Amino acid sequence: MQHESKLPEHFPEDVRYPRVLVEQYLKRFTDPNDLVLDPFMGFGTTLIAAEGMRRRAIGVEFDSTRCEYVKSLLNKSNADWVVCGDSRQISKLNLAQIDFSITSPPYMGKNHTENPFTAYTTTGDGYQAYLQDLKNIYAQIATLLKPGAHVVIEVSNLKHEDGTLTTLAWDLAREVSLVLDFQGEEIIVWEPTYAYGYDHSYCLVFKNNGNSMIQLSK
Ligand SMILES: C[S@@+](CC[C@H](N)C(=O)[O-])C[C@H]1O[C@@H](n2cnc3c(N)ncnc32)[C@H](O)[C@@H]1O
């Protein structure tokens, strides 16, 4: 997988996944006019792919500059589906029922101190609190999903400079599988490299079978 276009220079960090990756999952798990959710919209790859395939898509993004950028890329009617907000409160956003969700979340290493869910602008409560927040976000999303709807999360493990690892992909799979049924992982090979010391990441696939135990906790 590779990125296909450049971001404007005022966005120095490219955290996008490739549009073709999203398109493959949209083909597999959705039909035209279905409603797709990306709870960590970033630069809007999910919404751009959805627009091109005649799906409707809601993107929630914390960073208002990114929200404005994505709105400028979409048709007016689709730009209205960009929500500048906080996915930790996603159940309060009054969203409609969702047919499919795909995203790549903000990452955290096990010893990092900044909070990924405030775009690293505040100090967080540590890695376990981050995983708990992710679980709580997907517990809320589970209540919005139609029965049988799929969820895909693209994520990698992290190799750190001191030689240690954060098993982020494994830990995220474990947490989210407490609220959605885990269907398995699919390996995405990146060329020339991915990041964080790896040449690959994972798409974790979940399904809303409506029988997961939903527990919201802090
Ligand atoms: C890895 S990026 C997603 C990139 C996206 N897949 C793309 O192709 O552009 C994660 C995004 O989540 C956003 N984010 C972080 N915390 C958030 C929160 N609490 N609610 C919504 N978005 C958040 C970040 O600002 C960042 O843009």
PDBQT file of the ligand as one rigid body, heavy atoms in Angstrom, charges set to zero:
ROOT
HETATM    1  C1  LIG A 301      -4.442   8.273  12.291  1.00  0.00    +0.000 C 
HETATM    2  S1  LIG A 301      -5.382   9.701  12.052  1.00  0.00    +0.000 S 
HETATM    3  C2  LIG A 301      -6.620   9.160  10.894  1.00  0.00    +0.000 C 
HETATM    4  C3  LIG A 301      -6.171   9.329   9.488  1.00  0.00    +0.000 C 
HETATM    5  C4  LIG A 301      -7.225   8.966   8.456  1.00  0.00    +0.000 C 
HETATM    6  N1  LIG A 301      -7.458   7.541   8.416  1.00  0.00    +0.000 N 
HETATM    7  C5  LIG A 301      -6.837   9.465   7.065  1.00  0.00    +0.000 C 
HETATM    8  O1  LIG A 301      -6.669   8.672   6.149  1.00  0.00    +0.000 OA
HETATM    9  O2  LIG A 301      -6.651  10.678   6.920  1.00  0.00    +0.000 OA
HETATM   10  C6  LIG A 301      -6.284   9.821  13.552  1.00  0.00    +0.000 C 
HETATM   11  C7  LIG A 301      -7.095  11.103  13.663  1.00  0.00    +0.000 C 
HETATM   12  O3  LIG A 301      -7.892  11.038  14.849  1.00  0.00    +0.000 OA
HETATM   13  C8  LIG A 301      -8.055  12.365  15.310  1.00  0.00    +0.000 C 
HETATM   14  N2  LIG A 301      -8.509  12.322  16.710  1.00  0.00    +0.000 N 
HETATM   15  C9  LIG A 301      -7.755  12.221  17.835  1.00  0.00    +0.000 A 
HETATM   16  N3  LIG A 301      -8.538  12.219  18.923  1.00  0.00    +0.000 NA
HETATM   17  C10 LIG A 301      -9.819  12.332  18.494  1.00  0.00    +0.000 A 
HETATM   18  C11 LIG A 301     -11.064  12.388  19.168  1.00  0.00    +0.000 A 
HETATM   19  N4  LIG A 301     -11.145  12.349  20.514  1.00  0.00    +0.000 N 
HETATM   20  N5  LIG A 301     -12.188  12.475  18.419  1.00  0.00    +0.000 NA
HETATM   21  C12 LIG A 301     -12.127  12.530  17.053  1.00  0.00    +0.000 A 
HETATM   22  N6  LIG A 301     -10.952  12.518  16.377  1.00  0.00    +0.000 NA
HETATM   23  C13 LIG A 301      -9.815  12.411  17.080  1.00  0.00    +0.000 A 
HETATM   24  C14 LIG A 301      -6.676  12.973  15.113  1.00  0.00    +0.000 C 
HETATM   25  O4  LIG A 301      -6.721  14.393  15.126  1.00  0.00    +0.000 OA
HETATM   26  C15 LIG A 301      -6.268  12.373  13.764  1.00  0.00    +0.000 C 
HETATM   27  O5  LIG A 301      -6.592  13.246  12.709  1.00  0.00    +0.000 OA
ENDROOT
TORSDOF 0
